[in-house]
Amino acid sequence: METFWFIAIALMLTTYVVLDGFDLGAGAILHRICKSNSERALVIEAIGPVWDGNEVWLVAAGGTLFFAFPRLYAASFSGFYLPLMMVLWLLMLRGIGIELRNHVHNEMWQSLWDFVFSLSSGLLVFMFGAALGNVIRGVQFDSQGQFFSPLWTNLRTSGNTGILDWYTILTGLVAVVSLTIHGAHYVAARSAGSVNLRAKRFASLAWWPLLAVTGASLAATLTVRPQIHENYQQKPWLFVFPVIVLVSLGLMRYFNNSQRPAAEWAAFLSSAAYLSGLLLGAAAALYPVLLPSNNDPTVGLTIYNARASEYGLRVGMMWWIVGIVLAIGYFIFLYRQVREKIRLEA
């Protein structure tokens, strides 16, 4: 049962990053690919029907974490208290920016909330990337299995670590580059005209930094946590995840430069595959550890010492399956309704 819930949470978080990642990325590059108020309105219209629904997967993953691994939930929400509050405020500002821009039909008013939306989206992307870096690097547990991480200390990855160090800043940059490209692919697939061309050009130019930070993050991960490759040595089939990352990188480049009618959606699906391979590969490397310790390996949280009771996990699985089927059905219906391009004149 523990393994089932580990996989379920990993899949839900990956789904959240793939779906909410493109509207976060589109928001972060809003002023880079749009030159006027009407063009910004087009991009917001492209993500408008789906952005709030995409966040359901984050809520679902948090709720699942609460009943499946309550000890991890309790330790994380106290140990990461400051960054979690920052994330909540950024989520609220992002939603406010989208909703309030059209309450007053004034260009200055709309430009203000577009800026709030774009800034909060970019900061959220960086924070989520840094959060993954903290999970891979580990935290400093005390003898009771608790921890508290300040925002930063000395930017080192050992000793009294904070939320931000050189490694988590690097993982934050990986998130910024990869999700802005993901957002650019979505905007290109949903738009036409000058916005479409700028989005494709942004994805093309940002592909080289993505290749660089992907390689740098892999080398840094092996340096910070060298034992992370042990699962791959024991189960060679796990190398399918790095292969997905490499192949999807090449396909992103190929489809973004292609003139075929379906190439824009193919580029978007390629970036979705890149993100999925990256996140699921990290989860496979960590298993069965949920949150490692960087000072004493014996006090880290695993699926065995952080789990709920067997009865609770079994009952929860029945309700979870019903809920996840309903959610998947809804999202299939929703995305079938928003396949067409949005044009500026409309």
Beta strands, then each sheet from edge to edge (+ up, - down):
strand 1: 289-291
strand 2: 301-302
sheet 1: 1+ 2-
end
